[in-house]
Amino acid sequence: MTSQLKLAQISDESLLAEFFQASAGKWHSERRYYTLPDGETKEMFSIITSRYLDAGCDELQKLAQMHGLLDSVTLTCGAEVSWESKDSVTGRKESKGYTLFGARRSTLYRDRGFATAKPITAQYNFPNPKTLCLRTEYNDSVFEEELKLIGSKYRTRQSIISRAGEQLMIGQYLEKRVESFD
């Protein structure tokens, strides 16, 4: 491995730790999903709680075990994210749950995926220090996501879900910080 590549990985791991720390807290998320190609839309809102996880914590050790990583492998940082979502029009509860994220090099480990309860991995990068990009692939689907911190009180997210090279859904989110966890 070249020293430049190793430095980039360390830099991305540091940026991810900073991103997770900056995201710690409670967020009100307004989201709109566009089903393609017909353009049908669905609007939802969620309360999202994110907690930063340090290397070596119980949650990250459990996540590493779920992925079959050796005991000598340490996930450098992570986040525990929980949510409760409701339909914006009807107020009907849509979903509730949580997921764990842990990082090692340019891979983000998760205890579950968007459309599966099985552990999955994503590749991540930072086009700039405030923008996290993820690419996740499983079950013949590709999930591309961009999360952008805007100051300390806002985040935007965009998700694109594709299968067999065809885009199926676009999700756009505006998230406002409700509470910080410093």
CORPEDA-V684437 format. One line per field, one symbol per residue. phi: phi as a letter, one per 30 degrees, with the letter a starting at -180 (. if undefined). A space follows every 50 residues. Layout:
BEGIN
phi=???
END
This chain:
BEGIN
phi=.dddddddddddddddddddddddkcbcccbbccdcddiecbcbbbcccb bdbdeidedddddddeciddeddcddaaacbbabcbdddciddcablabc bbcahccccbdacdbadddbbbcbabdadcbccbbbbahicbccbbcbdb iccbbcbbbbcbbhicdcabcbbbccdcaccc
END
